[in-house]
Amino acid sequence: MKHTKQIAALGVALVLGLTACSSGGTTDKGEQRSREKLAAAAPQYNAQPRENVKDGGTFTTAAPLPDQFNPFHADMTSASWEIAEWYNPSLFLQAADGEWSPNPDYLANVEDELVDGNRRVTYTINPKAKFNDGTPIDWRAFEARWKTQNGENKEYSVSGTNGYDLITSVEPGTDDRQVVVTYKGPWVWWHDHFVMPLHPTAADPETFNTGFVEKPHDEWGAGPYHVKSVDHNAGTIVFERNPKWWGEPGKLDQRVFRTLESTAELNAFRNGEIDAVKAVNKEFYTQVKGMKDVDIRQSAILATNFVTLNPDSKVLQDERVREAVLRGFDRETLLKVKFDGLNYTEKLPGSMSRYPFQDGYRDNLAQVGITYDEAKANELLDAAGWKKGSDGFRAKDGQKLRLVWPVTGDDSGKKNMATAAQAMLKKIGVEVSIDQRAGSELSKTLSEKTYDAFNLSWNSGRPDYGFAEFCGLFCGDPYMDSATQKKLAEKAREINLIGDKARQIEKWNDLEVEAFRTKLMLPMHNGPAVWAVKKGLANFGASQFLIGPKQDIGWQK
């Protein structure tokens, strides 16, 4: 999540670029696209200054209402965070290239320094900043975020401790509106912390864990928009301008999220009911690219699609079986299946923690030697005692080698991936049972581990997020067994005490190799970020690392 500066103050320019010609929409010209070309090109989100954006209008997209609205809880989903950003404090801004700056609506100044080898960051809060219930945003909101997420109190169910466990104190500075955060060691990823502080009222374990279940708690938010209404039956949440907001007002009259399955989402966009849709599979892309008054906006995606194997699965306890399964995936063919009809190509990824277009990227999977190899996969399964029967599938001690593969939602890309994997693994005698589930069951499927193999996406929105959040993926549930979690977490703590980012990245790459040696994960592809957007929508689209002011999103004059 970052770029480092010693002093980042109000004088830093706002990160939202104002060059609409380089970051606007585009229509598809049929040229071959590649990850390298998209990464080198300017992200496309129709960047516009506020004076070019109309006052008024509604902006609607699809996003499932999460069961858990707390974006810091272990059961959070991408929708939990996406929705939270529209009514909660967002302390930092970020340019499309990843350049970081404090959000002056909330922070007057941020300084960091090393004191006796320990990182100390001092945040000076805008005196106007307050939560919707009138509570000042002060050092206590930082303390609440730290204490709920540092891992000391096991009553909190958190998405990860990722460096909060290295903080030794959060204290007031010259007054309550100044926060002094001190770390054990140099902690180079401090820009990732306190992006969104937590209202102190939500900081007790019961409220933190259950208080946000189906409740967004507008009174604990603070931003240019606030929650107008939530309708769980209709699956909608509506935001409107916040009368208690102290900064520039939101350009939109309303921001609306609707719960729609994949097919319904496409139909809603075609019918003009929603204003933007991701077009990252053939079905969507083919139908939207020729639509009138629609921009196709593209950039390199900030996500890695991967297959994970359940570390608790009875049929996958033998490492030879896990390796055989991973070797059964023809990733090149699956890549073609995924991007069929998108006129896009990329090289296979070798890391879950860094993108191929970033400095410091390394193909860590190659060092483990996991490649598509049917012969080797069959050899491993034979050695593990799984014998092929007359039906072509393997069994051992009366049990079939069957993997439950859930598909959540009705996205055709997910279904195609599962079907293709099913056919591939059949060649080595592994039966794949595809289990169709509702899109809303994603979080439950992961937390309860009701799968053997699962196709997921690991998203990141900041330049170094992958390594700063390494343990969110590799050191905790549900992706690794407990012994491996502990081992990786111990090494991760040692790496976090290194004060040089380049050295850290080298060590993180080495640790990712160790994680891949568990044979529990296989990166499949990155892909393009492709948005189909109604023409005229400003400051939204395929924006790569951009985190801009929500009040500047709207309809161009």
C-alpha positions as CSV (number, residue, x, y, z in Angstrom):
1,M,0.0,0.0,0.0
2,K,2.9,3.0,-0.5
3,H,5.8,5.3,-1.4
4,T,8.0,6.7,1.4
5,K,8.6,10.4,2.3
6,Q,10.1,11.8,5.4
7,I,7.6,14.7,5.6
8,A,4.2,14.7,3.9
9,A,2.2,17.8,4.6
10,L,-0.6,19.9,3.1
11,G,1.7,21.3,0.6
12,V,1.8,18.0,-1.3
13,A,-0.4,18.2,-4.4
14,L,-3.6,16.2,-4.4
15,V,-3.0,12.9,-6.0
16,L,-6.0,13.1,-8.4
17,G,-4.4,13.7,-11.8
18,L,-5.9,16.5,-13.9
19,T,-4.8,15.3,-17.4
20,A,-8.0,14.0,-18.8
21,C,-6.5,13.4,-22.2
22,S,-4.1,10.8,-20.9
23,S,-6.4,9.1,-18.4
24,G,-9.8,9.3,-20.1
25,G,-12.0,6.6,-21.7
26,T,-11.2,4.8,-24.9
27,T,-13.0,2.7,-27.4
28,D,-11.6,-0.7,-28.3
29,K,-9.7,-0.5,-31.6
30,G,-9.0,-4.3,-31.8
31,E,-5.3,-4.0,-31.1
32,Q,-3.6,-6.8,-29.2
33,R,-3.3,-5.9,-25.6
34,S,-0.7,-7.2,-23.2
35,R,0.0,-6.8,-19.5
36,E,3.2,-5.0,-20.4
37,K,1.5,-2.5,-22.7
38,L,-1.3,-1.8,-20.1
39,A,1.3,-1.3,-17.3
40,A,3.3,1.1,-19.5
41,A,0.2,3.1,-20.6
42,A,-1.6,5.8,-18.5
43,P,-4.5,4.3,-16.5
44,Q,-7.9,5.3,-18.0
45,Y,-10.4,6.8,-15.6
46,N,-11.3,10.2,-17.2
47,A,-9.4,12.3,-14.7
48,Q,-11.1,15.7,-14.3
49,P,-10.7,18.6,-11.9
50,R,-13.7,19.5,-9.7
51,E,-14.6,22.4,-11.8
52,N,-15.2,20.1,-14.8
53,V,-17.6,17.9,-12.8
54,K,-21.4,18.7,-12.6
55,D,-23.2,19.2,-9.3
56,G,-25.8,16.5,-9.1
57,G,-26.6,13.1,-10.5
58,T,-26.5,9.5,-9.4
59,F,-23.8,6.9,-9.8
60,T,-24.8,3.3,-9.5
61,T,-22.8,0.1,-9.7
62,A,-23.2,-3.5,-8.6
63,A,-21.7,-4.8,-5.3
64,P,-23.2,-7.4,-3.0
65,L,-24.3,-6.1,0.4
66,P,-21.8,-7.9,2.8
67,D,-23.0,-9.7,5.8
68,Q,-20.1,-8.1,7.7
69,F,-19.8,-4.3,7.2
70,N,-16.7,-4.0,9.4
71,P,-13.9,-3.8,6.8
72,F,-11.3,-4.9,9.4
73,H,-13.1,-8.1,10.5
74,A,-11.9,-11.5,9.4
75,D,-15.1,-12.1,7.5
76,M,-14.8,-8.9,5.5
77,T,-15.1,-9.1,1.7
78,S,-13.9,-6.8,-1.0
79,A,-17.5,-5.3,-1.0
80,S,-17.1,-4.6,2.8
81,W,-14.1,-2.4,2.0
82,E,-15.6,-0.8,-1.2
83,I,-18.7,0.3,0.6
84,A,-16.8,1.4,3.8
85,E,-14.8,3.8,1.7
86,W,-17.9,5.8,0.7
87,Y,-18.8,6.8,4.3
88,N,-15.7,6.4,6.4
89,P,-12.6,8.5,6.9
90,S,-10.0,8.0,4.2
91,L,-6.8,9.6,5.6
92,F,-4.5,9.0,2.6
93,L,-4.6,9.7,-1.1
94,Q,-2.7,8.0,-3.8
95,A,-1.9,8.9,-7.4
96,A,-2.4,6.4,-10.2
97,D,1.3,5.6,-10.2
98,G,1.2,4.9,-6.4
99,E,2.6,8.2,-5.1
100,W,1.3,8.7,-1.5
101,S,0.1,11.9,0.2
102,P,-2.1,12.7,3.3
103,N,-5.7,13.7,2.7
104,P,-5.9,17.3,3.9
105,D,-9.6,16.9,4.8
106,Y,-8.4,14.7,7.7
107,L,-4.7,15.4,8.2
108,A,-2.8,18.7,8.4
109,N,0.6,17.1,8.6
110,V,2.4,13.7,8.8
111,E,6.0,13.2,9.8
112,D,8.0,10.1,10.3
113,E,11.5,9.6,11.8
114,L,13.7,7.0,13.3
115,V,14.4,7.3,17.0
116,D,16.9,4.9,18.4
117,G,16.2,2.6,15.4
118,N,12.4,2.7,16.0
119,R,9.9,4.2,13.5
120,R,7.9,7.1,15.0
121,V,5.1,8.7,13.0
122,T,3.4,11.8,14.1
123,Y,-0.1,12.6,12.6
124,T,-1.5,16.1,13.1
125,I,-5.3,15.9,12.5
126,N,-7.4,18.5,10.8
127,P,-9.2,20.3,13.7
128,K,-12.5,20.2,11.7
129,A,-12.4,16.4,11.4
130,K,-15.1,14.6,13.4
131,F,-17.3,11.5,13.2
132,N,-21.0,11.9,12.2
133,D,-22.1,11.5,15.8
134,G,-19.9,14.5,16.8
135,T,-17.0,12.6,18.3
136,P,-13.7,14.3,17.3
137,I,-11.3,12.2,15.2
138,D,-8.3,12.2,17.5
139,W,-5.6,9.9,18.8
140,R,-8.3,7.6,20.3
141,A,-9.5,6.6,16.8
142,F,-5.9,5.5,16.0
143,E,-5.6,3.7,19.3
144,A,-8.9,1.9,18.6
145,R,-7.6,0.6,15.3
146,W,-4.3,-0.5,16.8
147,K,-5.8,-2.3,19.8
148,T,-8.3,-4.2,17.8
149,Q,-5.8,-5.3,15.2
150,N,-2.5,-5.9,17.0
151,G,-3.3,-9.5,17.8
152,E,-2.9,-9.2,21.6
153,N,-6.6,-9.7,22.4
154,K,-7.7,-12.9,20.8
155,E,-11.3,-12.0,21.2
156,Y,-11.1,-9.8,18.2
157,S,-11.6,-11.6,14.9
158,V,-9.4,-9.5,12.5
159,S,-8.4,-9.8,8.9
160,G,-4.7,-9.6,9.8
161,T,-2.3,-8.0,12.2
162,N,0.2,-7.0,9.4
163,G,2.5,-4.7,11.3
164,Y,0.0,-3.4,13.9
165,D,1.6,-6.1,16.1
166,L,4.9,-4.1,15.8
167,I,3.4,-0.9,17.3
168,T,4.5,-0.4,20.8
169,S,2.4,2.7,21.6
170,V,-0.2,5.1,20.2
171,E,-0.3,8.3,22.3
172,P,-1.5,11.9,22.1
173,G,1.1,14.5,21.0
174,T,0.9,18.1,21.8
175,D,-2.9,17.7,22.2
176,D,-5.6,15.1,21.5
177,R,-5.6,16.1,17.8
178,Q,-2.0,14.9,17.4
179,V,-1.1,11.2,17.3
180,V,2.3,9.7,18.0
181,V,2.7,6.1,16.8
182,T,5.9,4.3,17.8
183,Y,7.0,1.0,16.3
184,K,9.4,-1.7,17.4
185,G,12.0,-1.4,14.7
186,P,12.1,0.7,11.5
187,W,8.7,-0.7,9.9
188,V,9.1,0.7,6.4
189,W,5.4,0.1,5.4
190,W,3.9,2.6,7.8
191,H,1.9,4.2,5.0
192,D,-0.4,1.2,5.0
193,H,-1.5,1.8,8.6
194,F,-4.5,3.9,9.8
195,V,-5.8,4.5,6.3
196,M,-9.2,4.3,7.9
197,P,-9.3,4.9,11.7
198,L,-11.9,3.2,13.9
199,H,-14.6,5.0,16.0
200,P,-13.6,4.3,19.7
201,T,-17.2,3.1,20.4
202,A,-16.7,0.2,18.0
203,A,-13.5,-1.0,19.7
204,D,-14.9,-3.5,22.2
205,P,-14.7,-7.1,21.0
206,E,-18.5,-7.7,20.9
207,T,-19.2,-4.6,18.9
208,F,-16.2,-5.1,16.6
209,N,-17.2,-8.7,15.8
210,T,-20.9,-8.5,15.7
211,G,-22.0,-4.9,15.8
212,F,-21.5,-4.4,12.0
213,V,-23.3,-7.6,11.0
214,E,-25.8,-6.3,8.4
215,K,-25.3,-2.8,9.9
216,P,-23.0,-0.1,8.3
217,H,-23.3,2.3,11.4
218,D,-23.4,5.6,9.6
219,E,-23.0,7.5,12.9
220,W,-19.5,6.1,13.2
221,G,-18.5,7.3,9.7
222,A,-17.0,10.6,8.5
223,G,-16.8,11.7,4.9
224,P,-18.4,13.6,2.1
225,Y,-21.2,11.0,1.9
226,H,-23.2,9.2,4.5
227,V,-25.6,6.3,4.4
228,K,-29.1,7.4,3.4
229,S,-30.7,3.9,3.4
230,V,-29.9,0.2,3.5
231,D,-32.4,-2.4,2.1
232,H,-31.3,-5.9,2.6
233,N,-34.4,-7.3,0.9
234,A,-33.8,-5.3,-2.3
235,G,-30.0,-5.6,-1.8
236,T,-29.2,-1.9,-2.0
237,I,-27.3,0.7,-0.1
238,V,-27.7,4.4,-1.0
239,F,-25.3,7.2,0.0
240,E,-26.1,10.9,-0.2
241,R,-24.1,14.1,0.6
242,N,-23.2,14.3,4.3
243,P,-24.6,17.6,5.9
244,K,-22.0,17.2,8.6
245,W,-19.0,17.1,6.2
246,W,-16.5,20.0,6.5
247,G,-14.7,19.7,3.2
248,E,-15.7,20.2,-0.4
249,P,-19.1,18.7,-1.0
250,G,-19.7,15.6,-3.0
251,K,-20.5,16.2,-6.6
252,L,-23.1,13.4,-6.7
253,D,-26.6,13.6,-5.3
254,Q,-26.5,9.8,-4.6
255,R,-24.1,6.9,-4.8
256,V,-25.9,3.6,-5.1
257,F,-24.7,0.0,-4.8
258,R,-27.0,-2.9,-5.9
259,T,-26.7,-6.6,-5.2
260,L,-26.7,-8.3,-8.6
261,E,-25.5,-11.7,-9.8
262,S,-23.2,-11.5,-12.8
263,T,-25.7,-12.0,-15.6
264,A,-28.1,-9.6,-14.0
265,E,-25.3,-7.0,-13.7
266,L,-24.6,-7.2,-17.4
267,N,-28.3,-6.8,-18.3
268,A,-28.6,-3.9,-15.8
269,F,-25.7,-2.1,-17.5
270,R,-27.1,-2.7,-21.0
271,N,-30.5,-1.4,-19.8
272,G,-29.0,1.8,-18.4
273,E,-29.8,0.8,-14.8
274,I,-26.2,0.9,-13.6
275,D,-23.4,3.1,-14.9
276,A,-20.3,0.9,-14.9
277,V,-19.4,-2.7,-15.1
278,K,-16.2,-4.8,-15.1
279,A,-15.7,-6.4,-18.5
280,V,-13.1,-9.0,-17.8
281,N,-14.6,-12.0,-19.6
282,K,-15.6,-12.7,-23.2
283,E,-19.4,-12.5,-22.5
284,F,-19.2,-9.1,-20.9
285,Y,-16.5,-7.6,-23.2
286,T,-18.2,-8.7,-26.4
287,Q,-21.5,-7.2,-25.4
288,V,-20.3,-3.9,-24.0
289,K,-17.5,-2.9,-26.4
290,G,-19.8,-1.8,-29.2
291,M,-22.4,0.0,-27.0
292,K,-23.2,3.6,-27.8
293,D,-22.0,6.2,-25.4
294,V,-19.9,3.8,-23.5
295,D,-16.1,4.0,-22.8
296,I,-13.9,1.0,-22.4
297,R,-11.4,2.0,-19.7
298,Q,-8.3,-0.2,-19.2
299,S,-5.2,-0.6,-17.1
300,A,-3.0,-3.3,-15.6
301,I,-5.0,-5.0,-12.9
302,L,-4.0,-5.0,-9.3
303,A,-4.9,-8.6,-8.5
304,T,-3.6,-12.1,-8.8
305,N,-6.0,-15.0,-9.6
306,F,-4.9,-18.2,-7.9
307,V,-6.0,-21.7,-7.0
308,T,-5.8,-22.6,-3.3
309,L,-5.9,-26.1,-1.8
310,N,-7.6,-26.6,1.6
311,P,-4.8,-27.4,4.1
312,D,-7.3,-29.3,6.2
313,S,-8.7,-31.5,3.3
314,K,-8.4,-35.2,4.2
315,V,-7.5,-36.2,0.6
316,L,-4.8,-33.5,0.4
317,Q,-2.8,-34.2,3.5
318,D,0.0,-35.9,1.5
319,E,2.3,-33.3,-0.1
320,R,2.7,-35.6,-3.2
321,V,-1.0,-35.4,-3.8
322,R,-1.0,-31.6,-3.6
323,E,2.0,-31.4,-5.9
324,A,0.3,-33.7,-8.4
325,V,-2.9,-31.6,-8.4
326,L,-0.9,-28.4,-9.0
327,R,1.1,-30.1,-11.8
328,G,-2.2,-31.2,-13.4
329,F,-3.1,-27.6,-14.2
330,D,-2.2,-26.5,-17.7
331,R,-1.9,-22.8,-16.8
332,E,-1.2,-21.7,-20.4
333,T,-4.4,-23.3,-21.6
334,L,-6.4,-22.0,-18.6
335,L,-5.0,-18.5,-19.5
336,K,-6.4,-18.8,-23.0
337,V,-9.7,-20.0,-21.5
338,K,-9.9,-17.0,-19.2
339,F,-9.0,-14.4,-21.7
340,D,-10.8,-15.9,-24.7
341,G,-12.4,-13.1,-26.7
342,L,-10.6,-10.3,-24.8
343,N,-7.7,-9.9,-27.3
344,Y,-5.3,-9.9,-24.3
345,T,-2.1,-11.8,-23.5
346,E,0.3,-12.1,-20.6
347,K,3.1,-14.3,-19.3
348,L,2.2,-16.6,-16.4
349,P,2.8,-15.0,-13.0
350,G,5.2,-16.5,-10.6
351,S,4.4,-14.5,-7.5
352,M,1.4,-13.7,-5.3
353,S,3.0,-10.7,-3.6
354,R,4.3,-8.5,-6.4
355,Y,3.2,-7.8,-10.0
356,P,5.4,-8.6,-13.0
357,F,5.5,-4.9,-14.0
358,Q,6.9,-3.9,-10.6
359,D,10.5,-3.5,-9.6
360,G,11.5,-6.4,-7.3
361,Y,9.2,-8.9,-8.9
362,R,10.6,-12.4,-9.1
363,D,9.2,-15.7,-10.4
364,N,9.2,-17.5,-7.1
365,L,7.1,-20.3,-8.3
366,A,9.8,-21.3,-10.8
367,Q,12.2,-21.8,-8.0
368,V,9.9,-24.4,-6.6
369,G,9.7,-26.1,-9.9
370,I,6.0,-26.5,-10.2
371,T,5.1,-26.8,-13.9
372,Y,2.4,-28.5,-15.9
373,D,3.5,-32.1,-16.1
374,E,0.9,-34.9,-16.4
375,A,3.5,-37.7,-16.4
376,K,5.0,-36.4,-13.2
377,A,1.6,-35.9,-11.6
378,N,0.6,-39.5,-12.4
379,E,3.9,-40.8,-11.0
380,L,3.4,-38.8,-7.7
381,L,-0.2,-40.2,-7.3
382,D,0.9,-43.7,-8.0
383,A,3.7,-43.4,-5.4
384,A,1.1,-42.0,-2.9
385,G,-1.0,-45.1,-3.3
386,W,-3.9,-43.6,-5.3
387,K,-4.7,-46.1,-8.0
388,K,-6.8,-45.5,-11.1
389,G,-10.0,-47.5,-11.4
390,S,-12.0,-48.6,-14.5
391,D,-13.7,-45.2,-14.6
392,G,-10.3,-43.4,-14.9
393,F,-10.5,-41.9,-11.4
394,R,-8.2,-42.8,-8.5
395,A,-9.1,-44.3,-5.2
396,K,-7.3,-45.4,-2.0
397,D,-8.7,-47.5,0.8
398,G,-12.1,-47.3,-0.7
399,Q,-12.1,-43.5,-0.9
400,K,-12.2,-41.7,-4.2
401,L,-9.7,-38.9,-4.9
402,R,-12.5,-36.3,-5.3
403,L,-12.0,-32.5,-4.9
404,V,-15.0,-30.2,-4.1
405,W,-14.5,-27.0,-6.2
406,P,-17.1,-24.3,-5.3
407,V,-18.1,-21.7,-7.8
408,T,-19.7,-18.7,-6.1
409,G,-22.0,-16.5,-8.1
410,D,-22.9,-16.9,-11.8
411,D,-19.9,-15.4,-13.4
412,S,-19.2,-17.3,-16.6
413,G,-15.4,-16.9,-16.3
414,K,-15.4,-18.7,-12.9
415,K,-17.6,-21.5,-14.3
416,N,-15.3,-21.8,-17.4
417,M,-12.2,-22.0,-15.2
418,A,-13.7,-24.7,-13.0
419,T,-14.9,-26.7,-16.0
420,A,-11.5,-26.5,-17.7
421,A,-9.8,-27.5,-14.5
422,Q,-12.2,-30.4,-14.1
423,A,-11.2,-31.8,-17.5
424,M,-7.5,-31.3,-16.9
425,L,-7.4,-33.1,-13.5
426,K,-9.5,-35.9,-14.9
427,K,-6.5,-36.8,-17.0
428,I,-4.5,-37.6,-13.9
429,G,-7.4,-39.4,-12.3
430,V,-8.6,-36.7,-9.9
431,E,-12.3,-36.1,-9.9
432,V,-13.5,-32.5,-9.5
433,S,-17.0,-32.0,-8.2
434,I,-18.1,-28.4,-9.1
435,D,-20.4,-27.0,-6.4
436,Q,-22.4,-24.0,-7.5
437,R,-23.1,-21.6,-4.6
438,A,-24.5,-18.1,-4.3
439,G,-22.1,-15.2,-4.6
440,S,-22.9,-14.2,-1.0
441,E,-21.4,-17.5,0.2
442,L,-17.8,-16.7,-0.6
443,S,-16.8,-15.5,2.9
444,K,-18.6,-18.5,4.5
445,T,-16.9,-20.9,2.1
446,L,-13.5,-19.7,3.1
447,S,-14.0,-19.3,6.8
448,E,-15.6,-22.7,7.2
449,K,-13.2,-24.3,4.7
450,T,-16.0,-26.1,2.8
451,Y,-13.8,-26.8,-0.2
452,D,-10.9,-28.8,-1.4
453,A,-9.8,-26.5,-4.3
454,F,-11.0,-22.9,-4.8
455,N,-10.3,-20.3,-7.4
456,L,-9.9,-16.9,-5.8
457,S,-8.4,-13.5,-6.4
458,W,-5.9,-11.7,-4.2
459,N,-6.4,-7.9,-4.6
460,S,-4.0,-5.1,-3.7
461,G,-4.4,-1.4,-4.2
462,R,-1.0,0.0,-3.2
463,P,2.4,-0.5,-4.8
464,D,4.0,-2.6,-2.0
465,Y,0.8,-4.0,-0.5
466,G,1.7,-7.6,-1.3
467,F,4.7,-7.7,1.0
468,A,3.2,-5.4,3.6
469,E,0.3,-7.8,3.8
470,F,2.3,-11.0,3.2
471,C,1.0,-12.6,6.4
472,G,-2.6,-11.8,5.5
473,L,-2.2,-14.4,2.7
474,F,0.4,-16.8,3.8
475,C,0.6,-16.7,7.6
476,G,-3.1,-17.2,8.6
477,D,-6.3,-19.0,7.9
478,P,-7.6,-20.3,5.6
479,Y,-4.7,-20.8,3.3
480,M,-2.0,-22.5,5.3
481,D,-1.8,-25.2,8.0
482,S,-1.1,-24.0,11.5
483,A,2.5,-25.3,11.6
484,T,3.3,-23.5,8.4
485,Q,1.5,-20.3,9.6
486,K,3.6,-20.2,12.7
487,K,6.9,-20.8,10.8
488,L,6.2,-18.1,8.2
489,A,4.9,-15.6,10.7
490,E,8.1,-15.9,12.8
491,K,10.3,-15.3,9.7
492,A,8.0,-12.5,8.6
493,R,8.5,-10.7,11.9
494,E,12.3,-10.9,11.4
495,I,12.0,-9.4,7.9
496,N,9.8,-6.6,9.1
497,L,12.6,-5.4,11.3
498,I,14.8,-4.8,8.3
499,G,15.0,-1.1,7.6
500,D,15.9,-1.2,3.9
501,K,13.0,-1.8,1.5
502,A,15.2,-3.4,-1.2
503,R,16.6,-5.9,1.3
504,Q,13.2,-6.6,2.6
505,I,11.8,-7.3,-0.8
506,E,14.6,-9.8,-1.5
507,K,13.8,-11.6,1.8
508,W,10.1,-11.5,1.1
509,N,10.7,-13.2,-2.2
510,D,12.7,-15.9,-0.5
511,L,9.9,-16.4,2.0
512,E,7.4,-16.7,-0.7
513,V,9.4,-19.5,-2.2
514,E,9.0,-21.3,1.2
515,A,5.3,-20.7,1.1
516,F,5.0,-22.1,-2.4
517,R,6.9,-25.2,-1.2
518,T,3.8,-26.2,0.8
519,K,2.1,-27.0,-2.6
520,L,-1.1,-25.2,-1.4
521,M,-1.2,-22.3,-3.8
522,L,-0.8,-21.7,-7.5
523,P,-0.9,-18.3,-9.1
524,M,-2.9,-18.5,-12.3
525,H,-3.0,-15.1,-13.9
526,N,-3.2,-11.3,-13.4
527,G,-5.2,-10.0,-16.3
528,P,-6.4,-6.6,-17.4
529,A,-8.6,-4.2,-15.5
530,V,-11.4,-3.4,-17.9
531,W,-14.3,-1.2,-17.1
532,A,-17.3,-0.4,-19.4
533,V,-18.4,3.0,-18.2
534,K,-21.1,5.4,-19.4
535,K,-19.5,8.3,-21.2
536,G,-19.1,11.4,-19.1
537,L,-18.3,9.6,-15.8
538,A,-15.3,11.4,-14.3
539,N,-12.6,10.2,-12.0
540,F,-13.6,6.5,-12.1
541,G,-12.5,3.5,-14.0
542,A,-9.4,1.5,-14.6
543,S,-7.3,3.7,-12.3
544,Q,-4.6,1.3,-11.2
545,F,-3.2,2.6,-7.8
546,L,-5.4,5.7,-7.7
547,I,-7.1,6.6,-4.4
548,G,-8.7,9.9,-5.0
549,P,-11.2,12.1,-3.1
550,K,-14.7,10.5,-3.3
551,Q,-16.3,13.9,-3.5
552,D,-14.7,14.5,-7.0
553,I,-16.3,11.5,-8.7
554,G,-19.3,12.5,-10.8
555,W,-20.5,13.4,-14.3
556,Q,-18.4,15.6,-16.5
557,K,-19.9,19.0,-17.6
